[in-house]
Amino acid sequence: MTTAAPHTDLGKTPGPTAPRRPPRRPGSLVRALPLTPAVVLLLLFLAGPIAYCVYIAFTDLQLTGQAQDSFVGFENFTRAFRDEAFRNAVWLTLVFTVLSSLIGQNTLGLALAALMRRASKPVRTLTGGIVVTAWVLPEVVAGFLLYAFFRREGTLNAILDWLHLPSQNWLFTLPILAVSFANVWRGTAFSMLVYSAALNEIPKEITEAAEVDGAGGWRRMWHITLPMIRRSIGTNLMLNTLQTLSVFGLIWVMTRGGPGGKSQTLPLFMYEQAFQNSLIGYGTAVALLLLLVGSLFSLVYLRLLRTEV
């Protein structure tokens, strides 16, 4: 008896296989678990104090002479806008920011970075060391150094007397200019480092081609260098502006906001109201207004940074 061979369809094409299911991804909650400690710390040490400050700004909380604070709504904010001293502090804050940050640190930092590219290595090392040393000094130490430079019997007047030029008490006659110069002297190093890194990223072929075409130094700076480092300029301006808006120790050491409020910026006005006049609620409202000013500057710079070169 013969057994039939099994029938096989070797010539037929096998049918389509079932699609494999992609591996199951963890849920969003599981992926967010590693971020939980950081979020908790931010809520505890950043968002929590800010929320409490917002609450205090709408109360009449005082350091002394008060048994219990009460909710007063927008009274602290309306009081600020009616206060002539507050309006003077806003104006001086804008002057201080424009002179020392937007014009002083930004322009001088760019000029130093451009000049140091063409300088010899010893000159770059010496200049960079001097500028960075002023930056790394503690704010209080820098304030005392500039106070000794500008005071009536200080270094600047000694130089002017030696040159037979008229001297004056700079901290009394031009206090806001003196503290603006001090902030430029201390903070230019940051702008110089930012612009040095940005200028080193510009391809040499572009500048060399411009030189061959006969473009002078100013034309190359205006039409090539500045457009190519525009994003670095916006970043530097934003960081410098926010830092300058919060300067306190430098001005406090040099002038304490005087004489007669001629150098009292918003941080000093806020400190005076909150801790010298014991008006914590009013001082916190001023702090929130200062935060609003910084936010407006940040929005403008972020808008500029979104624009592509």
Buried (B, 14 or more C-beta within 10 A) or exposed (E): EEEEEEEEEEEEEEEEEEEEEEEEEEEEEEEEEEEEEEEEEEEEEEEEEEEEBEBBBBBBBBEEEEEEBEEBEEBBBEBBEEBEEBEBBBEBBBBBBBBBBBEBBBEBBBBBBBEBEEBEEEEBEEBBEEBBEBBEBEBEEBBBBBBEBBBEEBEBBEEEEEEEEEBEBBBBEBBBBBBBBBBBBBBBBBBBBBBBEBBEEBEEEEBEEBEEEEBEEEEBEEEBBEEBBBBBBBBBBBBBBBBBBEBBBBBBBBBBBBBEBBBBBBBBBBBBBBEEEBBBBBBBBBBBBBBEBBEEBBEBBEEBBEEEE
